[in-house]
């Protein structure tokens, strides 16, 4: 990233985001889309990621072997690393899941003229902060497998690492600290952030940096750069977002996450009168011959035909090696419902990818976010559709209830029943 380019051409700056999952890719570009008043494509297939403008790519690498994940990043990075005018952002998970060190190493290998990587995965809007290189979630120290902190993860992979506290209010001072750390041989500089002001300070500090660095973080850092690049002047998106919702009279949601946040959201959603919940256990969704599964599919299709909003969900807990095969099975089961509506809510990065692949959609265009953590996307697949994508662990207990309260504004016949896997209203 060249500082002169960032200052002079901020609103037209080319952005490249390489993400380890789909929901994260969308979250990272949402701020830029809002700030610019335009859409930014997110690709599910690297063969499509060849445009000259800004875009993001879901590498789907979080569950990969470290070697495979690194190779994915390095190969894609080499296709555009020669352009020093780009803002290159390696999206990493805000709770440090996945192949963080391997993917950052692959990106740096491809970015030969980079002086290093600046790492700050904090996402304060979702309660994820970094202090002393340690991750906190809603104020509590978050356990990290095999290490006590982020610098430890990077050092274990061979990085010479520096940690900056980011306590001074002056961006120029922070920039000087970063320059000093890199000059002393650090290849990775981890920067603490406890709130959005800390991330904004980091973005302003780097906007004056004369060298080329790789950025690694979550949507928190990406949004800070969007605010800084466009001088904090985002387009007023409220009316556009409201129109996108009110104009649609029903939504089909696929919820494939077992996170405790999603489970809390589902429990509250069951008390709502404006949405039908269709559930099967993981085993039942996976068993394509299951009578309960067939009943649930039929019931969901009946609700959709009546103009009602429907949620496909999983009852109980995970069963064995469930993740990818389970969400694919649910996406397959929901296909008739998905094709019948123009508004979808997909909860969980793996879930979103499975559903889009089932629909043969390999590109979504992010226009912003409905609320923090829910990206708003458009697709053109024979008809105009709006797809909302949310990470499973994002939001508070009211998130799904708020969503369906908005989405049901024009529903004339709200349903007051929830369905079990037996297909019997409860």
Secondary structure, DSSP 8 states (H G I E B T S, - for coil): --HHHHHHSGGG--EEEEESSHHHHHHHHHHHHHHHTS-EEEESSTTT---SS-EEEE---TTS-HHHHHHHHHHHHHTTTT-TTSEEEEE--TT--S-HHHHHHHHHHH-TT--EEEEE--BGGGTEEEETTEEEETTEE--BTTBSSHHHHHHHTT--EEEE----S-HHHHHHHHHHHHHTT-SEEEE-BSSHHHHHHHHHHHHT--S-EEEEE-HHHHHHHHHHHTTT-----HHHHHHHHHT----EEEE----HHHHHHHHHHTT-SS-EEEEEEHHHHH-TT-HHHHHHHHHHHHHHHTT--EEEEEES---SS-HHHHHHHHHHHHHHHHHH-SEEEEESHHHHHHHHHHTT--EEEEEEEEETTEEEEEEESSSEEEEEEE-TT-S-TTHHHHHHHHHTTT-SS-----B-TTS-B-
